[in-house]
Amino acid sequence: MRYFSDTVNIAAWDGLLEKYVGFFRHHLSGRTISRSETDDFWNWPAPQPLLYGGPLDAPADDYYTNGFTVYPGEPQLRLLFAAIYHRDRDSVDIRLGVSRDGRAFSWLSYDPIIELGDTGTWDGGSLYAQPNLVQLPDGRLALPYDGYSTTHNEVWFKNFYGDYESKSGVAWALWKDGRLAGIEASQLGQFTVNSSRFDGQQIQLNARTAAAGSVEIELRERGKAIEGYTFEDFVPFRGDAIWVNCQWKGRQDLTELRGKNLELVVRLRAAKIFALRYV
């Protein structure tokens, strides 16, 4: 690279963009994540800032390593398991960013997706994600990451000025299939999934509820509820299931809806939904 990029940089072929894409370290009022793309892996344009501290970040937060990977089997779903350096605490944890087009990323949440361990443990000071996210034979998602008992600057201070004991390790962060993150309502909440063409037989959900909680779904077209597919018709889901068919009273499958652009309105009561899909 002809440009300052520090560590840890990741470059990979993006088959959908048909470009080599690199994610690098940058500085813009603090450490940030930058991005560049090239046709030949040799002539790299200057990386441009991609993600940098904003009004929802703590003033002392910097964006460190980028942890770029793609979701297994879904090449359009690009992910950044970025290391967030909290300068006021001198610690580093991991936050998840997401992109569908490969060029613009947004944070899924400002909370860490991988949290530090207890102080003094092997992962209690700093965490750094590594590529790649993989799917294990049992369906679980796994991401390798490094953990250190020392904070960002502690290792340098102690190394230069005396002996010290430190712990470190490499581990897998594990999630159930399709459960990297979800939308949760501790009491009552509702959201709408934007309109998309339905060409399947079933709509499946991946969700978990409290004992007295539930998930209910209403199907709409152009903002209007479809007869037979309202909240009143839906058989409420309760429990903990990965990919279970949604059920409306009196309907075994949803083939009559093929070709329609469906909006899904999801109502949660003490529940968390991780994903919806057409099959």
N, C-alpha and C positions, 0 to 999 in steps of 0.2 A: 504493500500500500504506500502511495506517495503522500498520504495524509495521516495525521495523528489519529490513532485508533485504540491504543492501550490494550486492555484485555476484557473479557474473553470474546473474541470475534467468531462469528459463525457465518459461513457462506455455503449455499446449496443451490442446485438446479431447481427451478420452479417450472414444472411441466405445463402448467396452465398459462403462465405468463410467457413461457418459452424464453426465459432469461435466467442468468445466474444472479441470485440475489444475496447480498451481504448485509449483516446487521453488526454495527460497530459501536464503540464508545465515542462519545462526543462531549463537548463542554458548551453549555449555554446557560449561564447563570447557575452553574452546578453541573454535575455529571448527568448526561442524557444518553438516550439510545438513538443512533442514527441509522440510515439505510441508504444503500446504493444498489444499482443493477447494471448488468453488462451482458453483451452477447457472447464474449469470448473468454471471460475469466481473467483477462490480462489488462485490458484498458478499463479501469474503474473510474467513473466520474466521482467528483468529490461527494462523500456521503452527506445527506441532508438530515437535519433533526427530524426524528420520527415521534418520539415521546419524551416529554420533559415536564418538569414540575409545574403544576397549575394551582388554581385557587382551592381545589379540594385536597391538595397535599399539605402535609405539615411543612412549615418553612424550612425545617432542617432535613428534609428528605431529598435524596439524590437517586437517580436511576442508574444502576450499576450494570452488571452483566445481563445479557438479553435472554439467554436460554431458548432460542428459537427452535421450534419443531412443528410438525404437522400432526393432525389427529389421525390415528391409524385407519386406513381405508377411506379417508375423507380428505383428499389432497387440497380441496378448496378451503378447508378450515385450518388456517395458520394460527399458531399459538406462540406467545412469548411468556415463558416462565421467568420473569425478570427479577433480578436481585435488587431489592430496595434498601439502600443504605440510610439508616437513621443516624445522622451525625450527632444529634443531641444525646443519643444512647450508645453510639458507636457500635450498633448491632446491624445485622443484615438478615432480612427474611425474604420470602418469595411471593410475588403477586402475579396474577394471570391476566395477560392481554390477548385479544382475539381479533382476527380479521377474516373477512370473506373474500376480499379482492386481492389481498397480498400487498397492498400499498398503503392502506389506512388502517391503523390499529386503535382500539379503545380498550380501556380497562373493564374487565368483567365486574370487578369490585375493587374498592380501595383497601379492603381487608386482605391480609395474607392468605394465600391458598395453602401454603406450607408454613407452619409456625415454628418458632424456635422452641427447643426443649428447655428444661429447667436450667437455671444458672449452675455452671460447673459440670454439666453433662456434656457428652461428646458433640452435641448439636445445639448447645445453649448459647453460643456467641454469634455464629455466622452460618448462613446457608447459601449454597450456590447450585442452581439446577444445571443439569447437563443434557445434551441431546442423546437419545430421542425418546419421545413418548411411544411406548409399545403396548400391544395387547397380548396378554398371556393366554395360554390355551384354555384356561377356565373362564375367559371373558374379561377378567379384571384389567384395568389400565395401570401401567407402571412407568414411573419416571425416575431415572437415577439422579441423585444429588449428593453433594459433598456437605459435610457438617463439621464445625469446629467449635471447641469449647471456648476459644479465644474470640474476643471482639475484633473489629477491623484493625484498630491501631495497637491493641494490646500485644499482639504477637511481635510487632516491631520494637516496641518499648522494652519488652522483657528480653527479647533476643539480644538487643544491643547493650542492655545494661545489667544483665545477669541471667543466671539459669532460671528456668521455669518449667513447670509441668503443664503439658497441654494434651488434649485428647482430640481425636478427629476420626472420621469414618466416612464410608460411602454406603449409601442405603437406597432402597426403593421407596418412593412414595406411591401408595396403592389406593386405587379407587375402584368401586364396583363399575360394571359396564355402563357407560353413559352417565356417570355420576361425578364428573369433575366439579360441577357446580349446579345450583338450582335456584328457584324462586320460592321463598318461604313466607308464610303468614302464620305468626304465632297465635293469632285470633282469627280475624276474617279479612280476606283480601281478594282482589279480582284483577285480571289483566286480559288483554286481547292479543292473540297471535295474528299477524297481518295476513291478508288474503293470499291464498296459493291454490293452484289447480289440484284437484283431487282425482287421481286415476287408479286408486287401489281398491281394496275390499274392506279394509279395517283401518281404524285409527287406534294406535297404541300409546299408552302413557307409561312413564317410568316415574314412580312417586312413592312417598312414604307419609303416613298420617299418624297423629296421636290416636290413642284408644277411642276418643270421642270425636276425632276429626274426620274430614272427608274432602274429596275432590269431585267437583261437578263441572260438566262442560256443555255449553250450548253452541250449536252451529248456526252461523248466520251467512247470508249472501247479500252483499251491498248494504250491510248494516241491519238487515231485517232477519229475525229468527226464522229458521226453516221449520215448517210444520212437522211435528213428530220428533224434532231434535232439539227441543228446548230444555232448560234446566229441569222443568217439571217431568220431562220424559226420561231424563238421564238416570241410570241406576248408579247411585253414589259409590265411588270407590273408597274403600277403607282398608288399611293394612300397609304392607310393605312389599312391593312387587316391581320387578324389572321387566318391562315390556308386557303389559297385560292389555287385552282388547277393551276399548271403551264400549259401554253397552247403553243402548236406548231401548226402552220397553217395546217389545214386539218385533224387534229387528235382529236378524241373525248376522247380516252383513250390510255393507253400505254401498253396494254396487249401483243402486239407484241414484247415487250422488255423483257418479263419475262425470267428469267434464265440468263440474261446477267449481267456481273459485270460492273456497270456503274461508270464513273467518272463524276462529276458535276462541270463544270467550270462556276463560277458566276461572272458576270460583274456588277458593281455598278456605277451609276451616281447620285451623291447627294442623297444617299440612305443608309439605315441601314437594314440589314437582321438579324433576330434573330434566325431562325431555318428553317430546311428543313426536310421533312419526306416522307416516302413511305406509301401509304394507298391502 
